[in-house]
Amino acid sequence: MPAVFPMTPEQEVTKIGYISRSVPKNIDLKEEILRMKKEKNAVILAHYYVDGEIQDLADFVGDSLGLAQAAEQTQADMIVFCGVHFMGETAKILNPNKKVVIPDLNAGCSLADSAPAAEFAAFKAQYPDALVVSYINCSADIKAMTDIICTSSNALKVVESIPKDKQIIFAPDANLGRFVSKKLDRELILWDGACIVHIDISREKLAKLRAENPDALLIAHPECKEDILLAADYVGSTTGLLTFVEKSEHKKFIVATEAGILHKMKIANPDKVIIPAPANENNFCACSECPYMKMNTLEKLYNCMYYEMPEIHVPEETRIKALKAVKAMLEISK
């Protein structure tokens, strides 16, 4: 007898943000996802922070810059974005005529949430002569109020491209902003936002871990707090951290960023010891994990591709304004 569902797929997405239907027990999820990808001419883009089993299925795995570049270049009819909501929005901003879907609309971002559009607009109005550089981890509404988007991979390059006599508002990540400001010896007007994953790395536990592993290098993402960055042997973007470990002659590393990066890092460096930086006790995991990224599951990915929803939509007026800022970043990053 066919299953009876109390709600249509559209109603499920409206109510809970994802398709909640149980997938058939007799199918190979990975095989079916790959089959549908080919059948629907879809491309699967995944961030380094999602579960390894999804990374292994993706056509492209990368950081925010790499994913934006991949989204801009794809010839697929449907973009399936395994990451968080703002990443899906970025793909839609770049591809208004393609269908963009994500496994769970609830996969948000604490950093993006830290910059509500109305509050940021009021903040921006205080500095009418300033250019706005926004970290890509922000909503489409914030991107629409931005002159140039940046990522942790190119933030230094983006800020350096702006004349030194020009005021710059940097949003929403204050830790990345402070890092850029000190590196370039340039004053920035900072919006006070932060990523819950990176600021939840425990200083005390990290100090103990380093004492237990004196031969390990500490590498950190610039979204971490300043004291961790000052103590780090290397500070870099997600891709920068991967490249550093691969090229380094050292054999042991403590990695201060979201623990999902360890999947690719260990595959690329099977002979090296890679240890995730510890989170505070109130974190649900001993390491630093993003609860939003972990909302991406194989079951949700299957349903997302089968029903082609939840779909990302960006109002056209917002999209056009945001596109200018995203394109400015992509041009600088060539």
Secondary structure, DSSP 8 states (H G I E B T S, - for coil): -----SS-HHHHHHHHSS------TTS-HHHHHHHHHHHTTEEEEEETTS-HHHHTT-SEEE-HHHHHHHHHH---SEEEEES-HHHHHHHHHH-TTSEEE-S-TT---HHHHTS-HHHHHHHHHT-TT-EEEEESSS-HHHHHT-SEEE-TTTHHHHHHTS-TTS-EEEESBHHHHHHHHHHHT---EE--B--HHHHTB-HHHHHHHHHH-TT-EEEE-TTS-HHHHHH-SEE--HHHHHHHHHH-S-SEEEEES-GGGHHHHHHH-TTSEEEE-BB-TTSSSSB---TTGGG--HHHHHHHHHHT-SB----HHHHHHHHHHHHHHHHHT-
